[in-house]
Amino acid sequence: MIIEIFQDTICPWCRIGKKHLFEAIRQWQGEPIEIRYRAYQLDPHTPKNGLPFWETMAANKGGRAAVEQMVQHAARAGEAAGIPFDFQKVTQWPNTIASHTLIKLASEDKQTEAVDAVYKAYFEEGKNIGDIDVLLAIAKELGLDQAQVRQAIETDAMQAQIEEDIAYARELQITGVPFFVIDNKLALSGAHPPENFLKAFQQAIETTN
């Protein structure tokens, strides 16, 4: 069974939804599951150098108080799922092409680790995941070739693959993430609880049979 995860690296609900999915996979006793990560950009118009987080969110979401409520809601959901968020450390709203590039460069068996490392850097440590030095430090942790990662980010080497994912999302009429496609048969939108994923896995199997 193949599960495609459409996600953006600045999306807290993507991190939460992914955690719920992996909890469901841990409980699943059916056929093996293969994960494929698909890039998505919540704001493709963000400049390469990024924008200030709180000011940008306040302008887009109806003021600072509304943003405070939103991040508190996400942080509570993260705590319930066992993953911490520290939004007070977050200062940047980055363009996510560079972080998607890093994830694309990781081998399949390292991609989940890469996604987790990027989320942790942004949501727990408040690092600017649009900054090449931050991403090179993550690359080093993952055992990736830093020179290759630098070159790929600086030359937009993964741009075609990223645009392919975004075009695929458009084709599927995806307008928000997280979004999960299960074996090309079923789709789940949002950070569903593990039991919903388990039901979807079973439904996908029954659809095959």
C-alpha positions as CSV (number, residue, x, y, z in Angstrom):
1,M,0.0,0.0,0.0
2,I,1.3,3.4,-1.0
3,I,0.4,6.5,1.0
4,E,1.3,9.9,-0.4
5,I,1.6,12.7,2.1
6,F,1.1,16.2,0.7
7,Q,2.6,18.6,3.3
8,D,4.4,21.9,3.8
9,T,7.2,22.3,6.2
10,I,5.7,25.4,8.0
11,C,2.3,23.6,8.6
12,P,1.8,22.5,12.2
13,W,-1.2,20.4,11.3
14,C,0.9,18.5,8.7
15,R,3.3,17.6,11.6
16,I,0.3,16.5,13.7
17,G,-1.4,14.6,10.9
18,K,1.9,12.8,10.0
19,K,2.3,11.7,13.7
20,H,-1.3,10.3,13.7
21,L,-0.7,8.5,10.4
22,F,2.5,6.9,11.7
23,E,0.7,5.9,14.9
24,A,-1.9,4.2,12.7
25,I,0.8,2.5,10.7
26,R,2.4,1.2,14.0
27,Q,-1.0,-0.4,14.9
28,W,-1.7,-1.7,11.4
29,Q,-1.4,-5.5,10.9
30,G,-2.2,-5.6,7.2
31,E,0.1,-5.3,4.2
32,P,3.3,-3.2,4.3
33,I,2.9,0.5,3.8
34,E,5.2,2.7,1.7
35,I,5.3,6.5,2.3
36,R,5.9,9.0,-0.4
37,Y,6.3,12.7,0.5
38,R,4.8,15.3,-1.8
39,A,5.7,19.0,-1.6
40,Y,3.1,21.6,-1.2
41,Q,3.4,25.4,-0.6
42,L,0.9,27.2,1.6
43,D,2.3,30.5,0.3
44,P,4.3,30.1,-2.9
45,H,4.6,33.9,-3.1
46,T,6.7,34.2,0.0
47,P,10.0,35.9,-1.0
48,K,13.2,33.7,-0.8
49,N,14.4,35.6,2.3
50,G,11.1,35.0,4.0
51,L,8.9,37.3,6.1
52,P,8.5,38.0,9.8
53,F,6.2,35.3,11.2
54,W,3.9,37.2,13.6
55,E,3.4,40.3,11.4
56,T,2.7,38.2,8.3
57,M,0.3,35.9,10.1
58,A,-1.5,38.8,11.8
59,A,-2.0,40.5,8.4
60,N,-3.4,37.3,6.9
61,K,-5.4,35.9,9.8
62,G,-7.2,39.0,11.3
63,G,-4.7,40.3,13.9
64,R,-2.3,39.1,16.5
65,A,-5.0,37.8,18.9
66,A,-6.4,35.6,16.3
67,V,-3.0,34.2,15.5
68,E,-2.3,33.6,19.2
69,Q,-5.5,31.5,19.4
70,M,-4.6,29.5,16.3
71,V,-1.1,28.6,17.5
72,Q,-2.3,27.7,20.9
73,H,-4.9,25.4,19.4
74,A,-2.2,23.7,17.3
75,A,0.2,23.5,20.3
76,R,-2.5,21.8,22.4
77,A,-3.2,19.3,19.5
78,G,0.5,18.7,19.2
79,E,0.8,18.1,23.0
80,A,-2.1,15.5,22.8
81,A,-0.2,13.8,19.9
82,G,3.1,13.8,21.9
83,I,4.9,16.4,19.8
84,P,5.9,19.8,21.2
85,F,5.5,23.2,19.5
86,D,7.1,26.4,20.8
87,F,5.6,29.1,18.7
88,Q,7.2,31.9,20.9
89,K,10.5,30.9,19.3
90,V,9.2,31.1,15.8
91,T,10.2,34.4,14.2
92,Q,10.3,33.7,10.4
93,W,7.7,32.8,7.8
94,P,10.1,31.2,5.3
95,N,9.7,30.3,1.7
96,T,9.7,26.5,1.9
97,I,11.3,25.6,-1.5
98,A,14.7,25.1,0.2
99,S,13.4,22.8,2.9
100,H,11.4,20.8,0.3
101,T,14.7,20.5,-1.7
102,L,16.5,19.1,1.3
103,I,13.7,16.5,1.8
104,K,13.9,15.5,-1.9
105,L,17.6,15.0,-1.7
106,A,17.3,12.5,1.2
107,S,17.1,8.9,0.1
108,E,13.7,7.2,0.6
109,D,14.8,5.5,3.8
110,K,16.0,8.9,5.2
111,Q,13.0,11.1,4.1
112,T,10.9,10.7,7.2
113,E,13.9,11.5,9.3
114,A,14.5,14.6,7.1
115,V,10.9,15.8,7.4
116,D,11.0,15.3,11.2
117,A,14.3,17.2,11.5
118,V,12.9,20.1,9.5
119,Y,9.7,20.2,11.6
120,K,11.7,20.1,14.9
121,A,14.1,22.8,13.8
122,Y,11.2,25.1,12.9
123,F,8.5,24.3,15.5
124,E,10.6,23.5,18.5
125,E,13.8,25.4,18.0
126,G,12.4,28.4,16.1
127,K,15.1,28.1,13.4
128,N,14.7,29.7,10.0
129,I,14.2,26.7,7.7
130,G,14.6,29.0,4.7
131,D,18.2,29.7,5.7
132,I,20.7,27.5,3.9
133,D,23.0,27.2,6.9
134,V,20.2,25.8,9.0
135,L,19.4,23.3,6.3
136,L,23.1,22.3,5.9
137,A,23.3,21.6,9.6
138,I,20.2,19.3,9.3
139,A,21.8,17.7,6.2
140,K,25.0,17.0,8.2
141,E,22.9,15.3,11.0
142,L,21.3,13.2,8.3
143,G,24.6,12.2,6.8
144,L,23.9,13.9,3.5
145,D,26.6,15.5,1.3
146,Q,26.5,19.2,2.4
147,A,28.2,20.4,-0.8
148,Q,25.6,18.7,-2.8
149,V,22.8,20.1,-0.7
150,R,24.2,23.6,-0.9
151,Q,24.5,23.4,-4.7
152,A,20.9,22.0,-5.0
153,I,19.4,24.7,-2.9
154,E,21.4,27.5,-4.6
155,T,20.5,26.3,-8.1
156,D,16.9,25.2,-7.4
157,A,17.9,21.7,-8.6
158,M,14.8,20.1,-7.2
159,Q,12.4,22.8,-8.6
160,A,11.0,20.5,-11.3
161,Q,10.2,17.7,-8.9
162,I,8.6,20.2,-6.4
163,E,6.5,21.8,-9.2
164,E,5.5,18.3,-10.3
165,D,4.1,17.6,-6.8
166,I,2.3,21.0,-6.7
167,A,0.8,20.3,-10.2
168,Y,-0.3,16.9,-9.0
169,A,-1.9,18.5,-6.0
170,R,-3.7,21.0,-8.3
171,E,-4.9,18.0,-10.4
172,L,-6.3,16.4,-7.3
173,Q,-8.0,19.8,-6.4
174,I,-6.0,19.9,-3.1
175,T,-6.4,23.4,-1.5
176,G,-4.9,22.7,1.9
177,V,-2.6,20.3,3.7
178,P,-2.1,17.8,5.2
179,F,-3.7,15.7,2.5
180,F,-3.2,11.9,2.3
181,V,-3.8,9.8,-0.8
182,I,-4.1,6.1,0.1
183,D,-3.2,3.7,-2.7
184,N,-4.7,6.0,-5.3
185,K,-8.1,5.0,-4.0
186,L,-9.0,7.1,-1.0
187,A,-8.1,10.6,0.2
188,L,-8.1,12.1,3.7
189,S,-7.8,15.8,4.2
190,G,-6.6,17.2,7.6
191,A,-5.0,15.9,10.7
192,H,-7.3,12.9,11.3
193,P,-6.9,10.7,14.4
194,P,-5.2,7.3,14.0
195,E,-8.4,5.4,14.0
196,N,-9.6,7.2,10.9
197,F,-6.4,6.2,9.1
198,L,-6.8,2.6,10.1
199,K,-10.4,2.6,8.7
200,A,-9.1,4.1,5.5
201,F,-6.4,1.5,5.2
202,Q,-9.0,-1.3,5.6
203,Q,-11.3,0.4,3.1
204,A,-8.5,0.6,0.6
205,I,-7.8,-3.2,1.0
206,E,-11.5,-4.0,0.6
207,T,-11.7,-1.8,-2.5
208,T,-8.8,-3.8,-4.0
209,N,-10.6,-7.1,-3.2
